Amino acid sequence: MTPLNGAAPPPVLSAPWLNAAVPADSLFAGKIIVEDRVDSTNTRLKALAAAGAPAGTALLALEQTAGRGTHGRSFQSPRGEGLYLSVLLRPRAPLEDLLTLTGWTAVAVREAIETASGAPAEIKWLNDIYLDGRKLVGILTELAPLDGRGEAAWAVVGMGVNLTQTADTFRAQGLEGVAVSLAQAGHPVNPNALTLALLDRLDALARAFPARREDWLARYRAHCLTPGRRVSFERDGTLRTGTAKGIDGRFALVVAEDGGEDRAVSSGTVTML
């Protein structure tokens, strides 16, 4: 962790500290907001985006009362136990590129966690970060309605990182053996230091997207733990099983379906068996 003007990061998220610590040429410079409590950082930031907030607006909260995951699931967001962050991007790109943004984000988040904490995190297709075989981070990407050119005016990318939960915490939530925190895994990290690392990698993402897809795709493939695993997925309303073979050029998971042919799974829930 790098001190700022000789001072270590404070133990609790601090907008003044973060705004002073972020490099002046960063997309997020001067645009970091820390709230005490929100319903959902994604929900709040989408409203700001629709009202004209600039690209690079980053919203963090100490607590979410209605945190959201993919497919409408709730996301447990206990006060002070996780890092809840959403960022606003305004990429000018067609829908086919925007649909890969979650994969890009997984790369950025994994690298930031490794940089800030030393944790050897990996990616579980498509949008989860795993550590020691359990879920550490969830990622949710939401787009504005498409315009007449098939582009979205904004993208809000949200993430929740488990920081300090214990085995007892997860047991009480019914997540024992399913979720893990950085502290529980022996990689405690200051939330401000982790935020700086996340914003650094997300700034790199914004500068590279979508032109440097092959570079980010290679990094995704290098750290995705799903290929080679038996998986289940839903197709045409039916639960299917197969063996994950790899990641295609659009970040889709290629699955050799049992008794069938190869399928490129680009959305939905894939469960490792």
Residue, then its C-alpha position, 0 to 999 in steps of 0.5 A: m500500500t502506497p502512503l499519500n503525502g506520508a500518510a497511510p490510507p485511513p481504515v474506512l473508505s474516504a472520498p477526500w483521501l481517494n480523490a487526492a490519491v488517484p492520479a490527475d490523469s485518471l478517468f476517475a480523478g475528482k469524481i469519487i463519491v463515498e456514501d454511508r448507505v445506499d440501496s444499490t450503488n448500481t441503481r444510484l449510479k444509473a440514475l446519475a448517468a441518466a442525469g448526465a454524470p460524466a464518465g469516470t464517476a465512481l460511487l462507493a458505499l459502506e452499506q447497501t440495503a438492496g444490493r443486486g447481483t445478476h439475474g435479479r438476485s440479491f447481493q448480501s452487503p453488510r456494513g463494513e464487511g465488503l467493498y461495494l463499488s460502481v463506476l460509470l463508463r461511456p464507451r462508444a462501441p456497438l452492442e457486440d463489443l459492449l456485451t464483452l465488457t463484463g469479461w474485461t471487468a473480470v480481468a481488471v478486478r482479478e488483477a487489482i485484487e492480486t496487486a493490492s492483497g497478493a491473493p491468487a484470485e481466479i475468474k469463474w466464467l463469466n462474472d465471478i472472482y474466486l479464491d480458494g474455490r469459493k466466490l470472492v467477488g460478484i460483478l454486475t454490468e448494466l447498459a443504457p437503452l440502445d440508441g438508433r445506432g445500436e450503441a448505449a450512452w453509458a455502462v454502469v459496472g458494479m462489483g462487491v468484494n468480500l473483505t472481512q466476513t468470517a466463516d460464522t458470517f457466511r454460515a449465518q447467511g447460508l453461504e458457508g463453503v460457497a463464499v470467502s473473504l480476503a481476510q478469511a483467506g489470509h489476505p487482509v487489505n485496506p479498503n482504500a488501497l484496494t479501491l485505488a488498485l481497482l480504479d487503476r485497472l478500470d482506468a486501463l480498461a476504459r483506455a483499452f476498450p474495445a480496441r485491445r480485446e485480444d490482449w484482455l481476452a488472453r489475460y481472461r483465458a489465462h486465469c479462468l478456472t472453468p475450462g476443463r470442468r464439468v458444468s451445467f447450463e440452461r438452454d431452451g428452458t432445459l438444464r444441460t450438462g457438458t464439459a467446458k472446453g475454452i473461451d471463444g473470441r467474444f468471451a463466451l464459454v465453449v461447452a461440449e454438450d453431453g450427447g451433442e455438439d459444442r455450444a457457445v454459452s454467452s449468457g446465463t448461469v453456468t455451474m461447475l459440477 
